Amino acid sequence: MPSHRYLVVGGGMTGHAAAAAIRELDPRGSLAMLAAEPDRPYARPPLSKGLWLGKEESSVWLAPVPGLELAAGRRAVSLDTAAHELADDAGESWRYEKLLLATGGRPRRLPFGGDRVVYFRTLADFHRLRSSAGRRVAVIGAGFIGSEIAAALAQAGKAVTMIFPEGSIGERVYPAELADFVTRTFRERGVALHPREMVTGLEERGGEVRLRLSSGGEVAADAVVAGLGIEADTALAERAGIRCDRGILVDAELRTSAPDVWAAGDVARFPSPALGGAVRVEHEDNALAQGRAAGRAMAGAAGPYRHLPFFYSDLFDLGYEAVGRLDARLETVASWKTPFREGVVYYLEGGAVRGVLLWGLFGQVEAARALVEGRRPVARADLPRAIP
Ligand SMILES: Cc1cc2nc3c(=O)[nH]c(=O)nc-3n(C[C@H](O)[C@H](O)[C@H](O)COP(=O)(O)OP(=O)(O)OC[C@H]3O[C@@H](n4cnc5c(N)ncnc54)[C@H](O)[C@@H]3O)c2cc1C
């Protein structure tokens, strides 16, 4: 049975960041990674952005970690935390001293449509969508993934139709006037929109797909992509009796309820004073920083994870960076240099800044972090000057 000092389950950005951090602190400790996908670790964000706009596919590969034994295409299926052993789907058992669960998330699926719908998450999904015949693509959902992939496909010359339950794109995140502007931008860029609609069924007819809409209408397409959000992939942890609650629960040092088992990235629910409780974050900066922190902790450099992650998105020529809680239900104060092109939106709760949206404004993440971490009431009149 292979036996390793460090074993990482999950070959995503978190698992990779952890492995790299372990290697920095412990150049010789034996280190292995079980990765369900067939590929070596790669960056996901370009899949819904640059790769459609001419960026080289080879740019996604993450730097190899020296001495890492990568078992790609292997899924861990059972875990015995008392024995410090796990088994994979090829029937092999692995022994570890320290284990990281970086199993990320699985896309939510529709109850119909089967393989005709691409749930856009992996490099294999990118390949499938890129190689699909025909120009017409229907995108279900207008969250982060739906809106990004729709914009990228439209820029790549596809005829894109979006179907989503909200009244506008980003309705739950941006203040109403910004969501309206974003929605207008999609229309102006040629994306056909079906707001306030659910997809209720899917039929294949002569090579094309027909989506039935809740209003009774229909959308015909050659390919269908869905971005309906993800659920934390806690299956392995739950079967092993590790405490989970819509994510694997970890303490401030990213330890799970089982001895010598850590969790990080999209799958982990961690205590964040700045974000106000136990949260799960599904963004790159958290995957990288938390993966790194977990790797360091496993290699003996423990300390609380206090990082307040930022996140970002690109939609046509619009883009942003953001920190904290972006929830359109909070009170918002917008300060525009150029309306809807460059400015800051502050999200307030109890008079304190809970989130900051840096719209078309880059290099101000630290200032935004300081505001959110301050957690002190801020005078509304001072806000426009808070981030120059
Ligand atoms: C298309 C796309 C675009 C994105 N764009 C942005 C962006 O612009 N900005 C931003 O901040 N964030 C973005 N994100 C989010 C960011 O990429 C994720 O937060 C990050 O990749 C999460 O990494 P992870 O390793 O925690 O989880 P995952 O990426 O989900 O990786 C987990 C891996 O573990 C594997 N696995 C699961 N269970 C097992 C098991 N039992 N055994 C072995 N392997 C297992 C899975 O197959 C998967 O490969 C984007 C995500 C996607 C999909």
The ligand as an ORCA input file, in Angstrom:
! r2SCAN-3c Opt
* xyz 0 1
  C     -15.392     28.422    -15.394
  C     -14.985     29.014    -14.071
  C     -14.592     30.342    -14.005
  C     -14.236     30.917    -12.797
  N     -13.866     32.220    -12.766
  C     -13.548     32.797    -11.585
  C     -13.215     34.185    -11.525
  O     -13.252     34.893    -12.531
  N     -12.881     34.711    -10.331
  C     -12.852     33.970     -9.192
  O     -12.523     34.520     -8.130
  N     -13.154     32.647     -9.200
  C     -13.522     32.054    -10.370
  N     -13.876     30.729    -10.409
  C     -13.883     29.952     -9.145
  C     -12.556     29.300     -8.854
  O     -11.999     28.791    -10.020
  C     -12.791     28.216     -7.796
  O     -13.132     28.881     -6.597
  C     -11.581     27.338     -7.553
  O     -11.127     26.766     -8.748
  C     -11.940     26.247     -6.543
  O     -10.891     25.353     -6.422
  P     -10.999     24.035     -5.518
  O      -9.720     23.314     -5.784
  O     -11.339     24.384     -4.141
  O     -12.243     23.215     -6.080
  P     -12.476     22.535     -7.504
  O     -12.011     23.425     -8.581
  O     -13.900     22.095     -7.529
  O     -11.518     21.271     -7.496
  C     -11.786     20.119     -6.740
  C     -11.255     18.934     -7.476
  O     -11.371     17.806     -6.641
  C     -11.805     16.709     -7.410
  N     -12.438     15.739     -6.506
  C     -13.646     15.827     -5.876
  N     -13.864     14.741     -5.110
  C     -12.773     13.951     -5.269
  C     -12.416     12.691     -4.733
  N     -13.211     12.031     -3.888
  N     -11.225     12.145     -5.114
  C     -10.393     12.822     -5.948
  N     -10.683     14.037     -6.477
  C     -11.860     14.588     -6.133
  C     -12.748     17.314     -8.414
  O     -12.901     16.472     -9.536
  C     -12.009     18.620     -8.756
  O     -11.117     18.437     -9.807
  C     -14.253     30.130    -11.605
  C     -14.672     28.780    -11.673
  C     -15.045     28.229    -12.875
  C     -15.513     26.805    -12.935
*
